[in-house]
Amino acid sequence: MDIDSKVAIVTGGSSGIGQAACIALANAGFHLVVVGTRGDRINATLNLLHSSGMSQLDSPHLGLTLDVTNEDDMQEMVSKTLERFGRIDLLVASAGLGKPSRSERVMPHPTASLPLEEWNEVLSVNLTGVFLSNRAVLPVMMKQRGGHIINICSSTTLYGLRGQPYAPAYCASKFGVVGFTESVAEEVYSYGIRVQALFPGPVKTPLVAQTALVRRFGGGYISAADIAGTIVYLVKQPSDATMIHPHILPFGISQ
């Protein structure tokens, strides 16, 4: 992809992998659309992207407070991006939950006592949110006869394609992202659209810090910046090539 003046949307762009991806893509030359549910965090990310003293109106980037689980919000994401920039070249679907937002439990529920509300919330953000964000940008990319979608999954070592105890909702959602991504990739490659799932290993982010993974891996993490660098690398690959299920893991962890 010729990155100069291209436009990237990053859902979950206000923290963790999404925020790191925004910074890396902006440094690579993209105009960024930072999507999240909290305006304060979006503004913090935009401040990292802005040149000193640059106003929001003069900025080459845009922040949108929207919810990936809301169909109308995802359509608004596309319409406001087109209104501002006129095109969409890249979607990084990074919004995700490790556990339900209202849960204060450190240890997860076993499946036998997992509340339906918690199951639904994790699936809604991690899987339905990927579907809605992908579906929203696809008509634009198909009309352009080109584009790139990267859906953030989870390493097969962890949850991407290998079930783990006490994480049925998260595993189901990430398994689903893989199947969904493969399906969409087959549908739209003839339009010049590349759709990939990226499989990060344990990443030191606020999401992971809220789960039992902190104790399990004992510091064996990669940084969000490492994942962001991989995203830029994928975007820069020639248009006639693709990488199937790329993984990035801490040194010493095998798949």
PyMOL commands that set and color helices and strands:
alter all, ss='L'
color gray80, all
select helices_A, chain A and resi 16-28+39-49+71-85+111-113+116-144+168-191+206-209+213-217+224-235
alter helices_A, ss='H'
color red, helices_A
select strands_A, chain A and resi 7-11+31-36+62-65+90-93+147-152+193-200+247-248
alter strands_A, ss='S'
color yellow, strands_A
deselect
rebuild
show_as cartoon
